[in-house]
Amino acid sequence: MNDPYACVTIGGNDIWSLRTNALIDAGSNADWDMNPDDEKSWNVEVTKEQLLTENLKVMMLDANKHIGDKLIGEGEIPLKELTEIGVGGKISIFQLPLILKDNPTKLRGRVYLTLCLDPSHVDKLCLPIIKDFTKAILCITGIDASNMVNVEKGWMLGDQNDPYARVKFGRNKWEGATRNADPDDPWFPRTPTLDSAGSQASWTMRSCDKKWRIPVTREDLEKESLYIELKDYNEMSKDVMIGNVSINLSELAKRGIRAGPLQLNGVLSKASKKTGNVQVHACLEPYSRADRSDCPGEKNFTSATLSIRRIEARGLANVEVESNIGVLTAQAFATICDPYTQLKLTAQGRVWPPQTLVIENAGSNADWEINIGDSAWRVLVSKKELLENKLTVDVYDSNKPAPPALVGSTSLSLTGLVDQGIGGAVQLIMGDLKVPDEPLDSRGRVFIGLYLEPPPMISSVPEKVEMDFVMARLCITRIEALGMKNVEKMALFGNGNDPYAFVSYLDNQWEGASREQLASKSFHPTTSAVKEGGANAAWDIHVANRSWHMIVSREELKEKRVTVTLMDKNTTRAHTKIGDGTVSLLELLNKGINGGSVTITTELKEKGVITGTVKITVILDHVLMIMELLKKAVQILRQLCSV
């Protein structure tokens, strides 16, 4: 009996080629189920031009260990048929007759291929799957019906079904619902009627067609069922029901938003009798405007908050061997890349340099998910800065105890992000990594997902400078440390500081502190640690981050000083202090409320020895909440009573 396997190629072997495993003694029939999540095998990235011009070829062979494999037959289909369905459309089945080229008239069998177009890997970088959601948009992208019974009155004369389908879900709040001539319910989306289709029918919808989109909650998907009914259209009499079915959507909810289309199978029935089969192709898209890729943003802006959502690196060169070239051991050549990235952008007169964590033994590919709420990855920028500056991305390989090695760098233009506008789509930017010594050689690629948010509103008070004030909100917006002493115990082996900073002021009554922390005066706003930051590090703090806000009086600004402490983070022992810097805030009084930020510089010292320099940027804002004023008044009264 045959031991068949299949070889599938696109564009010969130039674009993509892969083979299935051989099925021993399968005979004349064989099935292969591919894992759709296996990105390294049966998913291939193609351009629209390739889809329009290339064919997909299948060669079926019989495996023979001793006499060589024998060709059973081969067949081809043009891929342009997939473009008519579109990305995110329904899953389609294609039939290929198998023949031999020297005898094309003799059929050697048939192959059935199940294909669909998903968003490319590039699209998925900035549009990741969302599994934890409360609201979504349910999109119906296709309906297939098969084996439908013939309900035509003139079936004995050869009349065939003229089927159409209608879909109901929940309260039927479909986005594109319009009142039509349907007497039953004007709010059900309905497919076109297929004249004389008979027992088989198929309809394809685009996911952007509002008629087939409906807002849903996760609870709706888990509790409600999708109702589909098939009817036969009759021009001279009432339409006849072919069958209906209710399909559970809980599996769709588990897959999440942007997980691609899912085929939902059901059995049509009428009066408790089976009348056919139906397959519904559905997917979930984001409900939030900020996460949807088809929403235009506000392009008439002067400033915005730049938010980094995701970073991925692909095909990174292995620089472990290069950096360990002096250590000729088997272990040195067996190691793989431990990458991290460093970003730089000149914004508001400052260099904004977030750094990702090191991913141990990541090899040639690495992904960094950015927490949207992490202020370190958000910075206030002007439109002019976005147009005139480029985002520089450096990818390094961490080589402890040796210094990190540069994998490659790239500079990315942000003009496309400006075109999207505030609140538009997440913009994916791709760049080739290169090194100065080899500008023509690619060392890999990096993908950055960027998004423009509205600029932070510190207060709703008009931006009038107020010099004569009693109370104000102190906001720390940036800390920068320069020339820090290396306090790592393994400094001789190339290890650098992993610095972080925290701030102390007054009784540490910071707005982000809990009730217990306020009572114990133990809360200190603290930055994240910069892995291998070395001698220099900087942290941009979002102005809306209340952990770095404190209500202060004018007298306190005159008399009290702020202390900034720099620490080196250690994983196996206690953290090491690098030094303290203490600054006066008198200069803020000259700026007033809404008068702009002030950057104050001072020396870092530890046990009387200078260990570096620290800069702190602060700003004064209005106090808006009356309860906050009362809270501060109570604190002052308590201090007076204690005296």
N, C-alpha and C positions, 0 to 999 in steps of 0.2 A: 504493500500500500504506500501511497505517497507520504513523504515527510515534508510537507510544504513550508516554505517561508517566503516572505515578500520583501522586495527591495523597492523603496519609494524615493524618487528623485524629483527635484525641481530645477529646470534649466540644465539638464544633464547632471553632472556632478559639481558644477561651478557654484551653484547657490546653496544647495542642501541635498544630502543623501543619507539614508538610514535604512536599516533592515530589521525585520522582526526576528524573533526566535523561531526555530523550526519546531513544528508540532509532529512528534513521532507518531507514525501510523494513523494520521488524521484522515487519510483517504481522499475523497472527492470534496469534502466540506471542511472549512477551517474558520475559526473566529479568533481575532486578537482584540482585546480591550486595552486601550492606552490610558495611562493615568494623566488626566488633564493638568495636574499640578506639577508634573515632571517637566520643568522648563528646559532641561538639558537634552531632551530627546525629541518628543513629537510636537513641540512648539517651535516654529521657525519664523523669524522676522523677515518680512518682505515689504518692498515698496509698492505703491499703487501702480507704478510703471511696470514692475515685474508681474503683478497680477494681471495686467492687461495684455502682456506680450508672451508670458511663459506658459508652458504646459506642465501638468503634474503627471508623471509616468510611474506605472506600477509594473514590476516584473515579478511573476510568480515562478518559483523554482522548487525543484524536489531535491532535498539534501541527500547526498550519497557520499559516505566517507571514503569508499575504496575506488569508485570509478569516476568520481567527479559529479558535481551538481548538474542537474539537467533542467533546461528551461521548459516550463509548462506553457506559458503564454505571457503576453504583455499587452498593455493598453494605456491610453493617454486621454486626459481631459484638459480643456483650456481653463485656466484659473479665472478668466474674466467673468465667468458666471458668478463667482463669489462676490465680485464688486457690486453686482446688482442687488445683492442682499445687504451688503454693507457691514461695517464694524458694529458689533453688538447685536447683529441680527440673529435670526433663528439658526439652529443647527440643521444642516441640510445633508441629505443622503444622495450620493452620485453613483451611477452604475457604469462600470467599464467592461465592455466585452474583451475577453482575452483571446488573442490570435498569435500566430507566428508570422513573421514578415515574409517568409518564403511561401506561405500558404494562407494569405489573408482572408480567404473565403470560408475557411473552416473555423468554427467557434470552438475554443478550447476551455471555455468556462466563463464565469462572470465574477467581478469583484465589486463589492459595495463599500464605498468610502463615506465615512461620516466626517464632515468638515464644518468649521465655522471660523469667522474672523473675530478675534479678540483684540482689544487695544494692545498696541505694541509695548515692549518692555520700556521704551522711552516714555510712553504715556503713563505707564503704571508707576514710574518713579515719583512723579509729582501728584499722582492720583492713586494712592494706595487703597487697598481693601479696608473698609470700615465694618468691623463685626460688632462693635459695641455702639448701638444707635437706638434712638427712641422714635425718630421719624424718618421717613424715606419716601421716594417716589416709585411706585410700582409701574413698570413699563411692560406692556404686552408687545412682543416683537414678532410673533408668528403663531398661526394655528393650522394644524394639519388634521384632516379627518380621513379615515379609511374604513373600508368594509361597511359602508352605510347601506342600510336596507333601502330598497326603492319604494317610496311612498307615493309616487305619481299614480293618479287614477288611470292613466292610459298606459300603464307599464306593459300591458299585453300587446300594445301597438308599437312598442319600442321607445316610449317616452322615458326620459331619465330625470333624476333629481336635478333641480336648479338650486343648489344649497347656498345658504348664507349663515353666518354665525353671529351670535350676540353674547356679550359678556357682562356679568353683574358682579359687583363686589361691595360689601358694606352698604354705605348710604349713597353709593354711586356718584361721588363728587369728582367726576372725571374733569381734567383740566380743559379739554376741548369740547365739552358737552354743549350741544346746541339743540334747540327745539326743531324737530323734524316731523314728517308726516306719519311716523310710527304710532299707531293708536294705543299700543300697550303701555309703553313707557318711553317718553322722549329722551331719557337720560342714559340709555344703554348704548355704548359704542357698538356699531354693527359693521360687518365686513361687506364688501360688494357681493352681489349675487353672481355665481358662476353658472352660466347657461349650460344645461345638459352635461354637467360635470359627472353625473352618475354616482358611483360609490366612493370616489376619491376626490378630495378637494384640498387646496392649500392656499393660504393667504400669508403674505409677508408684510409686516409693518416696520417703519423706521422708528427707532427709539425716541426721535425728536418729535414724532407726531403726537400733538397734545391730546388728540382724540383718544389715544390709548394709554394715557398716563393718569395716575390717580394718587394723591397724597394718602399715605397710610402711616399707622403707628406700628411698632413692633408687636403690640398686643393684638392689633387687628390681624396681622399676618399669622399669629399663633392660634387665634381663636376663630376667625372668620374663614370661610371657604370661598374659592373662586367658582362662580356658577357659569357654565357654558351651555348654550343650547344651540342646536343645529336645526334649521327649518328649511323646508322646500318652498320656494317662491312660486306662487300661482297668480297669473295676471287676472284671470276671470273669477277666481274664487279665493277663499281664505287660505292663507299659508298653512302648511301642514307640518306639525312637529316631527322631526326625524328622531331626535333623542336629546337628552340632557345629562349633565354630570356635574358634581361638585368636587373640587380638587383642593386638598389641604396645602397650605403655603408655608408650613412651619420649616420645611427643609430650605426654602428660599431665604427665610429669615436667618437660619444658621449660617448660610454661605456668606451673608453680609452684602453691604453696598459695594458696587463696582467689581463683584466677583464674576461677572459675565453672565450670559444667558443660561438658564436651567430648563431642561425639557421635563415637563410635567405630564404624566400619562394618565388617561382616564378611559373608562368604558361608558359609551353612550347607552342609555336605556330609555324605554318607553313602556309604561304599564308593566314594570318589573321584568321586561324582556330586553335582552341585549340587541341593540340596533346599530352598533358600530364602535369604532375606536377613535379617540381624539388625543392629540398631543399639543400642548400649549407651551410656547417658548416665552419665558418671562425673565426679567432682571430687575435689580434695585439700583436706583440712582440717588445721589444725595438730595436731601430736602433743603439743606441750608444753602442760601445763595452764595456764601463765601466758598463753599466746596464744589459748586457746580462749574463745569468747564464752558458752558454756553452763555454765561451772564456777562454782559458788558459792564465795565467798571466806570467810576467817575474819573474822567480824564482831565478835567479842568481843576487842577490842584497845584498848590505851591509847595506843600510839604506833606510827608506821609511817614508811617512807621514801616520800615522794611523788616519783614519776618522771614527767617529761613526755616523751611518746613522739613526738608529731607536732604541728605547727602548720600550719594552712592559712588563707588569707584569700581571700575571694571577693567580687567586685563592688566593689572598692575605688574610692572616688571619686578622681578625678585632681586632686590639689592642686598639681601642678607649675605650672599656669597661675596659680593663686592666689598661690603663693609668688614667681613671676616677674612679677607684674603690673606692677612698675616697669620691667621690661626688655621693652619692646614690640618683640620681634623674632620673625621666623618660627620661629627655632630654639626660642625660649622656649615657643611654643604647640605645637610639634611634640613636645616631650619628654613622656615618660610616667613613671608612678610608679616610684621605686626604693625599695621598702618594706623595713622591718625592724620587729621587734616587741620590746617591752620588757614583761616580766612582773613583777608585784609581789605578794608574799604575806607577811603577818606571821607568822613561825614561830619558836618558841623565843626570843621577844623580839627578833628581828631581822627586817629587811626583806630578802627574798630576791629579787633582781632580775636573773635571767638576761636576756641580750639576744641575739637572733639576728643572723646576718650580713645585710648589705644585698644584695638581689637587684637587680642593675642592669637597668633597662628591663623590669621584670616586668609593668608595666601594672596591670590590675585584679585579676589573680589571682596568688597566690604560695604556694609550698609550701616548708616547712622540715622536712627529715628530721633527727631528733635521734638522735645516737649514744647507744645505751642505756648504754654504759659511761662516758659523759661525766659526771663528778661534778658539773659546774656545773648540770646539769638534774635533780639529785636533792637532796632536803632532808629532814631528819628533822623530823616534825611530830607533834603530839599529836592525839588524836581530838577533843579540845575545840577546838583551833585550827582544825581542818577544819570543824567545825560553826559556829564563831563568826565566822570570817573569810571573805572572798571573794578570789578570784584576779582581780587587775586586769590587763587586757591593753591596752596602748597600741600602736597601729600608727603608725609615722612614715614620712614620705617623705624620703629623704636628698637634700639639695639643696646639694651643694658647688658653689661656695664659700659659699653662703648657709646659715643655720642650718636644721636639719631642721624639716619642717612636720608637724603632727599631722593624721593622716588621721581617726582616731577612737579612742574608748576604750570599754571595756565591763567590767563586773564580773560574775564568774561564781560562782555558788553551788557548793560542794563537797559538799553533803549527799548527792547521788546517788552520789558516789564512796565515801562512808562506808557507804552501803547495800550497795555491791558487796563491801566488805571487802578484807582483805589477801589477795592471790593470786587475786582474782576477775577479772572481765572488764575489759579496757581500757574506760574510760568516756569517751565523747565528750561534750563540752560545747560548746554553740554560743551565741554572743552577737552582738547587733547593735552595730555600731560607731557611736558618736554623738559629737558635740562639744557642749560646754556651751552655746554660743550658739544651737545649733539642735537642741534635745533631741528634736524630733519627726521629724527627717530622718535616715534611715539612711545611713551613709557606707560601708556594706559589712558583711560578716559575717566572723567568725573562728571557727575550729573548733580545739579543743584536745583531743588524746588523752592522758588521764591514767591512771596505774596505781599501785596501792598495793603496795609490796614490804614484806617483813618488816623491822623496824628492825635496823640493823647491830649485830652482836655483836662488840664490841671484844675481849672475852675471855670465857672460860667460868668465870672465877674469881668467886665470890660478890661482890656489890657492897658490900664492906666497906672503908671508908676505911683505907688503910694509910699511916701517917705515917713509920714507921721502915723505910726501904728503902735498898738499896744501888744497885740498877739499876732503870730504868724505861724505858718506851717513850714518847717525846715525840711527840705527834700535833698537827699544825696543822690546824684545822678551818675557819678563816675569816680572810680578809684584807679590810680595808675602807680605802679611801683617800678623804679628804675635802679639798675646797678646793685641789686641785692646780693649780699654775701651768700656764698654757697654753704649751707649748713648741713648738707647731706653727709652722712658718715662714709658713704662710698664715693665721695667727690673725686678721689684719685682715680677711680675707674670710669669716670665720665658721667656719673649720675648728677642730674641737676635738681634744683628745688622743684617741688610741686606746691606752689604757693597759693594761699587763700588769705582773705582779709576780713576782719570784723571791726566794728566801730563801737565806741563807748562814748556816751554823752549824758550829762546830768544823772538822773536816776534810771536811765535806760527805759523810759516810758514810751517806747516806740509803738506806733499804731498797729503794727503787725503782731504784737505780743499777745499771748493768752492772758486770762485773768490771773492764773497762778504765776506766770512769769512777771507780770506787772507787780504782783505783791512781793515777790522775792527779788525784784530788780535784776533778774538774771538774763534777760533777753538781750542779745547783741545781734543786729543784722549782719549776716555772714555771706560772703560770696562763695561761689563754687571754686573748687581747687583746679588749677591749671596744670594738667599733667605735663611734667618736664618743661615747665615754663622757664626754668633757669633764672637768669638775673633780671629779666624784665617781664612784667605781666600787667594786664589792664582789664578792667571790668566795667562795662556799660550797664547801668541800672535804669530800667524803664521808669519814667517819671510817675507812672500810675501804680508802682509797686509800694504798697502802704507799709511794708516791713521797713522801709528806709525813710519813713516820714515821722516827724515828731512836732507837736505843738509847743512852741516856745514863746517866752515873753521877750520884750525888747531888752529888759535888764539882763536876762540870762544870756542873750547874744553878746552883750557887752562884757560880761564878767566870766563866763564859763568857756572852757576850751574843749575841743573835740579830739579824741585819741583814736588813731588808726593803728591797729596791730596786724602785722604780717606774720603768718605762720607757714611752716613747711609740713605738708601732710605726709604721714608715715603709716603704712598699713600694718606693720608688725611690731611697732613700738609707739611710745607717746609722741605726739606732734612736737616739733621743735620751733621755738620762737626765733624769728629772724630779727624783729625789732619793732619798736613803737615810734609813732610820730604824733606830736601834739600840735594843734593849730588853733589860732584865734579866729573868731568869726566876725571881728569888727568890720572887716571890709564889706560884709553883707549889708551892714547898716547904711553904707554909702550907696548901695544899689537900690535898696528898698524892695517892697513887694512888686512883682512883675517887672523888676528892673533888669532882669537877665541873670545869668549864672556867674559864679566866681570860682576860679580855680586857685587853690592855695597850696603852696609847696613847702615842704619841711623835710628835715633829715630823719632817717630811721636810726634809732639807737638801741643797743642792747648792752646793759651793764656799763654804760658810759662810752661804748665804742660805736662809731658810726658804721652802720651796716647797709646803707643805701639811702634812697630818696623816695618819698611818697608824695603824690599829688591827689587832692580830693576836690571834686567839683560839686558845688552846692547852689541851691536856689531857694528863694522865699516865695511862698504862695499865700493866697488868702485863706483864712479859716472860715469855712462856710457853715459848718454844723453847730448849732447852739449848744447841743449836748457836749460837743468836744470842748467848747469854751468852759462850760460848767465843770467838766471833768478836770481841766487844767486848774480852774479856780480851787477845786477841792484839794488838789495836790499841793498847791501853794499854801492853803490854810493848814494842811496837815504838817507841812514843813515848819510853818510859824509856830504851831502848837508844840511841836517837838522841841523847838528852841526854848 
